[in-house]
Amino acid sequence: MGTTSNGDRPWESCHTVYTNAKAGMDGVDKEKVQRVIYEMSKGSKYFENEQRKDAILKEKIERMQAQCAKLTEKDIEKFQMVADKRIEELESSRDLSKIWLHSDMDAFFAAVETLENPSLEGKPLAVGSMSMISTANYEARKYGVRSAMPGFIAFKLCPELVLVPVSFDKYVHYSEKTRKVFRRYDPNFIATSLDEAYLDITEICKGRGVTREKVAEELRKAIYEETALTCSVGVAPNRLLAKIGGIGKVTEHILRDGLGISTCEDMLRKSAYICGLFSPSSVDFFLSVGLGLGNTETPQLRLRKSISNERTFSSTDDQSLLFKKLEETAEALSDDLQKESLFGRTLTLKLKTSSFEVKTRATSLQKFIQSKEHIFFHASKLLRAELPLSVRLIGLRMSHFGEAESHPADPTQRTLGSFFTEGTSAGRETISEPTVDHLDEEEESTTDLAPPSSTQQGAVSWLNDYICSLCGYELPPSFLKERQEHSDFHLAEILQKESPTPPKKRRKPTSNGSKHIPIEFFFDRTKEK
């Protein structure tokens, strides 16, 4: 391990390992963490999946470098003029009239567990399982332990680590307490997770004649008094600066290794290359990050496009346990739908296998549903079609929302429409939709489904990691939630077009002179299929 050759230090070339990027990890020995993760993961399915992802990233970087090498001095001069003009336009749009506050609870899950069990105070603590850690407190982070890290690796880094299971009911309870405080300062605050939110405190500062620093300190104190928990707060003229965030991990590596861009200053210094290699929308995004420009207005109220819920657990192929986890997820999703009075018609099942591959399967329903029973019934059919399978994560997503319609209380009860369509389109209810970045190209399609539909042929992919392959809409890779909703929109649109519709009833004269076909006629036809 003491060699200097890069060939003998393979962990140094791994882009996907966990590094000292979280608060409280500044003094962590990054190379030690990388080496432990590499040695502990080597040969595992997780490691193989990370290698595949790393190979894809390497290919993107090489492609970026090749494109960059093709740019002539004349090209660069032309693109620099374009960049300078766009930077001037963006700079003129800078709005310093707003005051945004970003609140982030400190090691939230771990802090809640310590609050309810004071004996954990001062001990390195992580919340999660041996498969995956959700949160690590600051004592654990000193050893390199962090969120999204497998628990078995965390124990290698910190043998004294205390690991407690996730308890979402607790976290939701304390999250609601923090939101009570947020509402005092901004009734329209933007919650991005259980422990994170943006608040527009412009009017509070003006109305009370106080500084932004005063309001920030006041809010931190109010949250502590309400919850006995601490939070970190950032204040700035826009949300980007308030959080000090911008691009995702993959984009960071592409910019750094492909173009030598590591800082915002680099982004502006190499703006000609940005303009020459990316689309106009992406150029605006990168240049805005470089200039520190971000959203200053509160987003307009918009209808939710999807709601999702998922559970991570130790890999298992125990079907009874998988259906239990599915039922728990269906109940959580139903609760979320009921809170927002939403009914959905497109249900998507997400599975992460023991080899860390991700599969999604979707079904377009005849009725808009909301209850746990209906969700579990239809989700069970999707899951059953994939078994046997070893799974480590189950997720459900509901989209394509609409008004509630009268529907059978018993989800197994058939409608007349099913008799019109069942004979000719059985099996079309389930559509296989592989996710772009995770599935192997050699993965077999589900055998009991209908032939590949336009949903499969037109699955959303992101060209150059930015552009939707179906409509050309551009979203940076860090906009995970927006990308998911965008994919759901296309999926729902296609499924709606493909949903079987009952054929028109053909009238046929009968021997008794009636102009109508007896209903038994349709039942008989179905049986003959």
matplotlib code that plots the C-alpha trace (Angstrom):
import matplotlib.pyplot as plt

x = [0.0, 3.0, 3.8, 3.7, 2.7, -0.9, -1.2, -0.6, -3.0, -6.2, -8.4, -7.1, -8.8, -12.2, -14.6, -17.5, -16.0, -17.1, -14.8, -14.6, -17.4, -19.7, -19.6, -17.4, -15.1, -12.4, -9.7, -10.5, -7.7, -9.3, -6.8, -7.4, -11.2, -10.8, -8.4, -10.8, -13.8, -11.9, -10.6, -13.9, -16.0, -13.6, -15.2, -18.7, -21.8, -21.8, -18.1, -18.9, -21.8, -19.6, -17.0, -19.6, -20.7, -17.1, -16.4, -19.4, -18.1, -14.6, -16.1, -17.9, -14.8, -12.8, -15.5, -15.4, -11.6, -11.8, -14.4, -12.3, -9.2, -11.1, -11.7, -9.4, -8.1, -10.7, -13.5, -12.4, -12.2, -15.7, -17.1, -15.4, -17.3, -20.6, -19.7, -18.7, -22.0, -24.0, -22.1, -22.9, -26.6, -26.8, -24.9, -27.4, -30.2, -28.6, -31.3, -30.0, -33.4, -34.3, -33.1, -33.2, -32.5, -31.5, -32.0, -30.4, -30.8, -27.5, -27.1, -30.9, -31.7, -28.8, -29.6, -33.2, -32.0, -29.6, -32.3, -34.5, -31.7, -29.2, -26.8, -25.8, -24.3, -20.7, -20.6, -19.9, -23.5, -25.0, -28.7, -29.4, -28.4, -25.4, -26.6, -26.9, -26.4, -28.9, -27.1, -23.9, -23.3, -20.2, -18.3, -18.7, -17.8, -14.3, -13.6, -14.9, -18.4, -21.1, -24.5, -25.1, -22.2, -22.8, -22.8, -20.2, -17.7, -18.6, -17.7, -14.3, -13.6, -15.0, -15.2, -16.8, -19.7, -23.2, -25.7, -29.5, -32.3, -34.2, -37.4, -39.3, -42.2, -39.8, -38.2, -41.5, -42.6, -39.6, -39.7, -43.2, -42.0, -39.3, -41.9, -44.1, -41.2, -40.6, -44.3, -43.8, -41.2, -42.4, -45.8, -44.7, -41.4, -40.0, -39.3, -36.8, -36.6, -37.5, -34.6, -34.0, -35.9, -35.7, -37.4, -37.9, -37.3, -37.3, -40.5, -39.7, -36.4, -38.0, -41.1, -39.3, -36.3, -33.8, -30.8, -30.7, -28.2, -30.5, -33.4, -31.1, -29.9, -33.5, -34.7, -32.0, -32.8, -36.6, -35.9, -33.8, -36.5, -39.1, -37.2, -34.0, -32.1, -29.6, -29.5, -27.1, -28.4, -27.2, -28.4, -27.9, -29.8, -30.7, -31.3, -28.1, -25.8, -27.9, -27.2, -23.8, -24.7, -24.7, -23.7, -23.8, -21.0, -20.9, -21.0, -18.2, -15.9, -16.7, -15.9, -12.8, -11.3, -12.6, -12.1, -9.9, -12.7, -12.8, -14.0, -16.5, -13.6, -12.5, -16.1, -15.9, -12.2, -13.1, -16.5, -15.5, -15.2, -18.5, -20.2, -18.5, -19.3, -22.7, -26.3, -27.5, -29.6, -26.6, -24.4, -26.8, -26.8, -23.0, -22.4, -25.1, -23.3, -20.0, -21.5, -23.4, -26.8, -29.8, -33.5, -34.8, -38.6, -40.8, -41.8, -45.4, -47.7, -47.9, -49.7, -47.6, -46.7, -45.8, -45.4, -43.1, -42.0, -39.3, -37.7, -34.1, -33.2, -30.7, -30.7, -33.2, -35.0, -37.6, -40.8, -42.9, -40.6, -40.5, -44.3, -44.3, -42.0, -44.1, -47.2, -45.4, -44.4, -47.9, -49.3, -46.8, -47.6, -51.3, -50.9, -49.0, -51.6, -54.4, -52.6, -52.7, -56.1, -54.6, -55.7, -53.3, -53.6, -50.0, -48.2, -44.5, -42.6, -38.8, -36.5, -32.8, -31.4, -28.6, -26.2, -27.3, -29.1, -32.3, -35.5, -38.7, -42.0, -45.2, -48.9, -51.6, -54.9, -58.5, -59.4, -57.7, -56.7, -55.4, -56.0, -53.4, -55.4, -55.6, -52.0, -50.8, -53.0, -51.6, -48.0, -48.1, -48.8, -45.8, -43.5, -44.8, -43.8, -40.2, -39.8, -37.6, -35.2, -32.9, -33.8, -32.4, -34.8, -38.5, -40.1, -43.5, -44.4, -47.8, -48.3, -50.9, -53.1, -56.8, -60.2, -61.4, -63.9, -66.3, -64.5, -65.0, -64.2, -62.7, -59.7, -60.2, -63.7, -63.8, -65.5, -67.4, -64.6, -62.3, -64.5, -64.2, -60.5, -59.2, -59.4, -57.3, -55.0, -54.2, -50.8, -50.7, -51.4, -47.7, -45.1, -41.4, -39.5, -35.7, -34.0, -31.3, -28.2, -28.5, -29.8, -27.5, -28.1, -28.2, -31.0, -33.9, -37.3, -40.1, -41.4, -45.1, -45.5, -46.9, -44.4, -42.3, -44.5, -43.6, -43.0, -40.0, -38.9, -39.2, -37.8, -36.4, -32.6, -30.5, -28.4, -25.0, -26.4, -28.6, -31.1, -34.3, -34.3, -38.0, -38.7, -35.4, -36.1, -32.8, -32.2, -28.8, -28.1, -28.2, -32.0, -32.9, -36.5, -37.3, -35.9, -38.0, -41.1, -40.2, -39.8, -43.1, -44.8, -43.6, -44.5, -48.0, -48.5, -47.5, -49.4, -52.5, -52.2, -51.6, -54.4, -56.8, -60.2, -63.4, -64.4, -67.7, -70.5, -71.6, -75.3, -76.5, -80.1, -81.3, -83.9, -86.3, -86.2, -84.2, -81.8, -79.4, -76.8, -77.4, -74.6, -73.9, -72.6, -69.6, -68.9, -69.0, -66.6, -64.1, -64.1, -63.5, -60.3]
y = [0.0, 2.3, 2.4, 5.5, 4.1, 4.9, 1.4, 0.1, 2.7, 2.0, 3.7, 7.1, 6.8, 5.9, 8.9, 7.4, 6.7, 8.8, 11.8, 14.4, 16.5, 16.8, 19.3, 18.0, 16.0, 18.6, 16.8, 13.3, 11.4, 11.2, 8.7, 6.3, 6.5, 5.8, 2.9, 1.3, 1.7, 0.2, -2.8, -3.5, -3.2, -4.9, -8.0, -7.1, -6.4, -2.9, -2.5, -3.9, -1.4, 1.4, 0.4, 0.4, 3.9, 5.0, 3.7, 5.7, 8.8, 8.2, 7.9, 11.2, 13.0, 11.6, 12.7, 16.2, 16.4, 15.2, 17.9, 20.5, 19.6, 20.1, 23.8, 26.1, 29.5, 31.1, 29.0, 30.0, 33.7, 33.5, 31.7, 34.1, 36.9, 35.0, 34.2, 37.9, 39.1, 36.5, 37.2, 40.9, 40.1, 37.8, 40.3, 43.0, 40.8, 40.5, 41.3, 42.3, 43.4, 40.0, 38.3, 34.5, 32.3, 28.6, 26.4, 23.0, 20.9, 19.6, 15.8, 15.7, 12.0, 11.4, 14.5, 13.3, 9.9, 11.5, 13.9, 10.9, 8.8, 11.0, 8.1, 8.4, 11.9, 12.2, 8.8, 8.3, 7.6, 6.6, 6.1, 3.4, -0.2, -2.4, -1.8, 1.9, 4.9, 7.7, 10.2, 10.3, 12.7, 14.9, 12.5, 9.7, 12.0, 12.6, 9.0, 9.4, 8.0, 9.7, 9.4, 7.0, 4.8, 1.1, 0.3, -2.4, 0.1, 2.6, 0.0, -0.6, 3.1, 3.5, 0.2, 2.1, 3.3, 3.0, 2.2, 2.7, 1.9, 4.6, 5.8, 8.1, 8.8, 10.6, 12.6, 13.7, 14.8, 17.0, 18.3, 19.6, 21.4, 23.2, 24.1, 25.7, 28.1, 28.7, 29.7, 32.6, 34.1, 33.0, 31.3, 30.3, 28.8, 26.1, 22.8, 20.7, 17.8, 16.9, 19.0, 21.6, 24.7, 28.2, 31.2, 34.7, 37.0, 40.2, 41.6, 40.5, 42.5, 45.6, 45.5, 45.1, 47.2, 44.5, 43.0, 39.7, 38.5, 39.3, 37.3, 34.4, 34.2, 34.7, 31.8, 29.5, 30.3, 29.7, 26.3, 25.3, 26.4, 24.5, 21.3, 21.3, 20.8, 23.0, 24.1, 25.9, 29.0, 30.8, 34.2, 35.7, 37.7, 34.4, 30.8, 29.5, 31.6, 31.0, 27.3, 27.6, 24.8, 24.3, 21.2, 17.5, 15.0, 13.7, 17.2, 18.2, 15.5, 16.3, 20.0, 19.4, 16.5, 17.4, 21.2, 21.9, 23.8, 23.5, 26.9, 29.6, 31.7, 28.9, 28.7, 32.3, 32.1, 29.2, 30.5, 30.2, 26.5, 26.3, 28.1, 26.0, 22.6, 23.0, 24.0, 27.6, 26.5, 24.7, 27.6, 29.9, 27.5, 27.2, 30.9, 31.8, 29.5, 31.2, 34.6, 33.5, 34.2, 32.3, 32.4, 35.3, 34.9, 32.4, 29.7, 30.0, 27.4, 24.5, 21.1, 18.2, 15.9, 12.9, 11.7, 8.9, 6.9, 4.3, 1.9, 0.7, -2.5, -5.4, -7.3, -10.2, -12.6, -13.5, -12.9, -12.6, -9.9, -8.1, -7.9, -6.7, -3.9, -3.2, -2.9, -0.5, 1.6, 1.6, 2.7, 5.6, 6.7, 6.5, 8.7, 11.3, 11.3, 11.7, 14.7, 16.5, 15.1, 13.6, 10.5, 9.1, 6.8, 5.9, 3.8, 3.1, 0.5, 1.0, -1.8, -1.7, -5.2, -6.7, -5.8, -2.2, -2.2, -0.2, -1.3, 0.5, -0.9, 1.1, 0.5, 2.8, 2.2, 2.6, 4.5, 7.2, 5.6, 6.8, 4.1, 1.7, -1.3, -0.2, 0.8, -2.4, -4.5, -3.0, -2.7, -6.4, -7.4, -5.4, -6.9, -10.5, -10.2, -9.6, -12.4, -14.3, -11.4, -10.2, -6.6, -3.9, -1.1, -0.8, 2.4, 3.5, 6.6, 7.9, 10.3, 11.4, 12.9, 13.6, 13.9, 10.9, 8.8, 6.2, 2.9, -0.5, -0.8, -4.2, -3.7, -7.2, -6.4, -6.3, -3.6, -4.1, -2.4, -5.2, -7.7, -5.5, -5.3, -8.3, -10.7, -8.7, -6.7, -8.9, -8.1, -4.6, -3.1, -3.5, -1.5, -2.2, 1.1, 0.6, 3.5, 5.0, 5.1, 1.9, -1.0, -3.4, -3.4, -7.2, -7.3, -9.5, -8.0, -9.3, -12.3, -12.1, -8.6, -7.4, -6.7, -3.6, -0.5, 3.0, 3.5, 1.2, 2.5, 6.1, 5.8, 9.2, 9.5, 12.6, 13.5, 14.9, 14.5, 17.5, 17.2, 15.1, 12.7, 13.0, 16.7, 18.5, 20.1, 20.7, 20.0, 19.8, 16.4, 17.9, 18.6, 15.1, 15.8, 17.9, 15.1, 12.5, 14.6, 15.3, 11.5, 10.9, 13.4, 11.6, 8.2, 9.3, 10.9, 7.7, 5.3, 7.4, 7.1, 3.3, 2.7, 0.2, 1.7, -0.3, -0.9, 0.5, -1.9, -3.5, -3.9, -7.2, -8.1, -11.0, -13.6, -11.9, -8.7, -6.8, -4.1, -4.7, -7.4, -9.4, -8.7, -12.4, -12.1, -10.1, -12.6, -15.4, -13.6, -13.1, -16.8, -17.7, -15.8]
z = [0.0, 0.4, -3.3, -5.4, -8.7, -9.8, -11.0, -7.5, -5.9, -7.9, -5.2, -6.3, -9.7, -8.3, -8.8, -7.0, -3.5, -0.6, 0.2, 2.9, 1.3, 4.3, 7.1, 10.0, 7.6, 6.9, 8.9, 7.5, 5.8, 2.3, 0.9, 3.9, 3.4, -0.3, 0.3, 2.9, 0.7, -2.3, -0.3, 1.4, -1.8, -4.2, -5.9, -4.7, -6.8, -5.5, -6.6, -10.1, -10.5, -9.4, -11.9, -14.7, -13.7, -13.5, -17.0, -18.3, -16.6, -18.0, -21.5, -21.0, -19.9, -22.8, -25.2, -23.7, -24.0, -27.6, -28.4, -26.7, -28.7, -31.9, -31.1, -33.1, -31.9, -34.2, -32.7, -29.2, -30.1, -31.5, -28.5, -26.1, -27.7, -27.3, -23.6, -22.8, -24.2, -22.3, -19.0, -19.4, -20.0, -17.0, -14.8, -15.6, -14.3, -10.8, -8.2, -4.8, -3.4, -1.9, 1.2, 1.2, 4.1, 3.8, 6.9, 7.2, 10.4, 11.7, 11.3, 11.6, 12.0, 14.3, 16.4, 16.9, 18.0, 20.5, 21.8, 22.6, 23.9, 25.8, 26.4, 22.7, 23.4, 22.4, 20.7, 17.0, 15.8, 12.4, 11.5, 9.0, 8.5, 7.4, 3.8, 3.9, 6.3, 6.1, 8.5, 10.6, 13.5, 13.6, 15.9, 13.3, 10.4, 12.0, 11.0, 7.4, 8.1, 6.1, 4.6, 1.7, 2.8, 3.4, 7.2, 6.9, 5.5, 8.2, 10.9, 9.2, 9.4, 12.9, 14.9, 17.9, 15.7, 17.2, 14.5, 15.1, 12.7, 10.8, 12.5, 10.1, 12.4, 14.8, 12.1, 10.6, 14.1, 14.6, 11.0, 11.5, 14.6, 12.6, 10.0, 12.6, 13.2, 9.4, 9.0, 11.4, 9.1, 5.6, 5.2, 1.7, 2.7, 0.3, 2.0, 0.0, 2.5, 6.1, 7.4, 4.8, 3.7, 2.0, 3.5, 1.9, 4.8, 2.8, 4.2, 7.7, 7.6, 6.1, 8.2, 11.5, 10.5, 11.5, 9.7, 8.0, 10.5, 13.3, 11.7, 11.0, 14.6, 15.9, 13.7, 14.9, 18.5, 17.8, 16.3, 19.2, 21.7, 19.7, 19.1, 21.2, 17.9, 16.1, 12.5, 10.2, 8.4, 5.2, 4.1, 0.6, -2.1, -3.9, -3.1, -4.8, -2.6, 0.5, 0.2, -1.5, -3.9, -7.6, -9.6, -9.0, -8.5, -12.1, -13.6, -11.2, -12.5, -16.1, -15.7, -13.5, -15.5, -18.9, -18.9, -15.8, -14.1, -10.3, -9.1, -10.1, -11.2, -13.5, -14.9, -16.1, -17.2, -19.5, -20.5, -24.2, -23.9, -22.0, -24.8, -27.4, -25.9, -24.2, -25.2, -24.6, -21.6, -20.0, -20.8, -18.9, -16.0, -15.7, -16.2, -13.6, -11.1, -11.9, -11.3, -8.2, -9.7, -8.5, -8.2, -6.2, -6.6, -4.8, -7.2, -8.4, -6.9, -9.2, -9.2, -8.1, -11.0, -8.9, -5.3, -4.3, -1.3, -1.0, 1.6, 1.7, 3.6, 3.6, 0.4, 0.5, -1.9, 0.8, -1.1, 2.0, 3.4, 0.0, -0.1, 3.5, 2.5, -0.5, 1.7, 4.0, 1.1, -0.3, 3.0, 3.2, -0.4, 0.3, 3.4, 1.3, -1.4, 1.2, 2.8, -0.5, -1.6, -4.7, -6.8, -9.4, -12.4, -13.2, -10.6, -10.9, -9.0, -8.4, -7.5, -6.6, -6.8, -4.7, -7.5, -7.3, -10.7, -10.8, -12.5, -12.9, -13.9, -14.5, -15.0, -16.3, -14.5, -15.6, -12.4, -10.3, -7.0, -3.6, -1.0, 0.4, -0.7, -4.3, -4.5, -2.9, -5.1, -8.4, -7.1, -6.1, -9.7, -10.8, -8.2, -8.7, -12.4, -11.4, -8.9, -8.0, -7.4, -4.6, -3.7, -1.5, -2.2, -3.0, -4.1, -5.4, -7.4, -8.3, -11.1, -13.7, -11.1, -11.7, -10.0, -7.9, -9.7, -8.4, -8.3, -6.7, -3.0, -3.8, -6.1, -7.5, -8.7, -12.5, -14.5, -17.7, -19.6, -18.6, -20.5, -23.7, -23.5, -21.6, -24.5, -26.9, -24.7, -21.7, -20.4, -21.7, -18.4, -17.3, -19.2, -18.8, -18.5, -18.0, -16.2, -18.4, -16.2, -14.2, -16.2, -18.1, -21.9, -21.7, -19.1, -20.3, -20.8, -18.7, -20.6, -19.6, -20.9, -24.3, -27.1, -26.6, -26.6, -27.5, -23.8, -24.0, -27.4, -26.2, -22.6, -21.5, -21.8, -21.3, -24.2, -23.2, -19.6, -20.1, -23.0, -22.9, -25.8, -26.3, -26.2, -26.1, -22.7, -20.8, -17.1, -15.3, -13.8, -10.2, -10.7, -9.7, -8.6, -11.7, -13.9, -12.2, -12.7, -16.3, -17.0, -15.2, -17.5, -20.6, -19.1, -18.2, -21.6, -23.4, -21.1, -21.6, -25.3, -25.0, -22.5, -24.0, -24.7, -25.0, -28.7, -29.8, -29.2, -32.5, -32.8, -34.2, -34.9, -32.7, -33.3, -30.8, -32.8, -30.1, -31.4, -28.5, -28.0, -24.7, -22.2, -22.1, -25.6, -24.4, -21.6, -24.1, -26.5, -23.7, -22.8, -26.4, -26.5]

ax = plt.figure().add_subplot(projection="3d")
ax.plot(x, y, z, "-o")
ax.set_aspect("equal")
plt.show()
